[in-house]
């Protein structure tokens, strides 16, 4: 899925990864803040398409990073599946702190 990019937008892989991490961490940012980080207009539909497009490009077992020397590599397909599972894994909630009684 190709996303049209304007010159001022920051849609490189590193920045998109940073936004995804910020959206899924323990204290997630808002979608408006995510759009600001990518320097795009506030548009949650476009933000979702950018994130899904990144995941597809990175992890799709047929279209993702699964080729080496122009050949489809089964090992890379397996690895991308594991990477996607890890990438989509929810951040575990912190256990509530229980005060120690003396």
N, C-alpha and C positions, 0 to 999 in steps of 0.2 A: 504494500500500500504506500504509494508515494504521496508525501505531504508537500505542498507548495510552500517554499520558504522565501520570506522577504529578506532583504539585505540586512536589516537591523535585528532580526530574530536570532536567538542563541539556541539553535536546535542541534548542536553537536551531541554525540553519544555521551560524553562525559557530563554535560549539563543536564541531559535528560535523565541519566542515572541518578544524579544529585537530586533532581526534582522528585523522582519516584521514591527515593529513600526518604526524603523530607515528608512526602505524603503518607508514608506507611510507618513512620517511626512512632515511638511512644507518645510524643506530643506532636501530632501531625499538623502541617501547615494547611491553610485553606486553599481551595482551588484558585482563588483570586491571587494569592501569594505565589502559587505555582506558575500561573500565567506571567506574573511580573518577573519571576526568576528566568523564564524563557524569553522574556521581552516580547510577548505576544499580547494582542488585545484580549480582554477578558471574555473568553468563549469556552465554556466547559465542554461543549461537543468537540471542538477542535483540539482541546487539551487531551481529551480521551482518545481521539484518533491518533495524535502524536505518540502517546504512550503505547497504544495497541500496535501501531506501526513499528515502533522500536522493538517491542516484544516479538513481533512476527519476524522482523529482520534478524534479530539476534537468536531466537530460539526455535523457529519453525523447522521441523525435521526434514523438510524438502527444500525450503528456500533460505533458511538461516545460514549461519556460518558452519556448514557441514561439508564443504568441498576442500580438497587439497590437491593442488596440481591439476585442477579441472575435473577431478574424479570425486564422486559422492563417496564419503567415508562412513561406513556403518558405525565405527567407534565414535566419530564426532556426532552422529545422530543420537546415539545413546547418551553422550555427554550433554548435548543440548537439552534433552528431556530432563536430565537430572538438574541441570542449571535452571531450567524453567521452574521446576518444582521448588527449588531452593529460593528462587527469585520471588515466587508467588507466596511463599510461606509467610504467614502473618507473624508480626513481631509479638512474641509472648508477652502477656501482661505481667507486670511486676506483682509479686506477692505482697499483700499488705504487710506493713511492718507491725509487729506485735511488740509492745513495750515489755521489757523484762521486769518482773516484779522482784523486789529485793527482800 
